[in-house]
Amino acid sequence: MQIRELSVPDSYEITPKQFADDRGVFLEWYRFDKLEEVVGHPLDLRQANTSVSKRGVVRGIHYADVPPGQGKYVTVTHGRGIDFVVDIREGSPTFGQWDSVILDTVDRRAVYVAEGLGHAFIALTDDATLTYLVSDVYKPGAEHDINVLDPEIGLVFPPELDELVLSPKDKIAPTLAERLADGSLPSYAAVKEYYEANRKERN
C-alpha cells in the first residue's frame, strides 16, 4: 500500500494495492505495521463503527478530547463520499486548514485521522457506507462538534448536491471561533506531546 501525508499534518491517505481476477478483487485495506511506520505507533483498536448515509448527508465536524482522543482509520465499503480532515488544534501552524480524500469502491482508499483533528464526511451516493476503526470507545462527555458549514473553515462540497442533510445536533454546532473562545479545542502542544508519548510507549 501507498501512504501519503495530507496537507493537514498527522493525517494520511492510504491507497491499497488491489489484486483482481475473474473472481473479483482482494486487497489489504488496513495494515497496522505499515501505518506504524509512518505514524510512529500502531492504531490501538478499541472500537469499529459503520455509518450508512443517503446522498447529501454530511456528518461532522467531530472531534474528541485529548487525551485520550480518538484516532480514526476510515474507508468506504459501499458507494462514494468525501472524507474531510480539519486542523482544529489551537496553536497549530495549519490551524483552520483542511484537506479531503475521495473514498469509494474503485480506488478503495482509506484515511487515517490522528487524535485531536476534526473529521467530517459527505455521502455522494445513496447508501454510502463508511467503516472506521477507532483508538478509543465512544465517550459522550468527551465528544465535541464544530459547524460543518462554518465559512471560516470553508469546506467545499460538490455543487451538484442540491441539498445537504445534517443532523439537528450538527446544524446548531458552534463555529471554530466559538470553540476557540470557549476553550474546548485541543491544544497543539499538548496533542504533540501525546503523540510523542504514544511513540515512546510503543518503542
Salt bridges, closest charged atoms under 4 A:
ASP10 OD2 - ARG89 NH1 2.74
ASP10 OD2 - LYS192 NZ 3.30
GLU13 OE2 - ARG4 NH2 3.05
GLU13 OE1 - ARG109 NE 3.89
ASP21 OD2 - ARG23 NH2 2.63
GLU28 OE1 - ARG31 NH1 3.00
ASP33 OD2 - ARG31 NH2 2.68
ASP44 OD2 - ARG46 NH2 2.95
ASP44 OD2 - ARG202 NH2 3.53
ASP65 OD1 - HIS144 NE2 2.74
ASP83 OD1 - HIS119 NE2 2.73
ASP87 OD1 - ARG89 NE 2.95
ASP104 OD2 - ARG80 NH1 2.83
ASP107 OD2 - ARG109 NH1 3.12
ASP136 OD2 - LYS139 NZ 2.99
ASP145 OD2 - LYS169 NZ 2.78
ASP145 OD1 - ARG179 NH2 3.03
ASP170 OD1 - HIS62 NE2 3.06
ASP182 OD2 - ARG179 NH1 3.49
GLU196 OE1 - ARG199 NH1 3.48
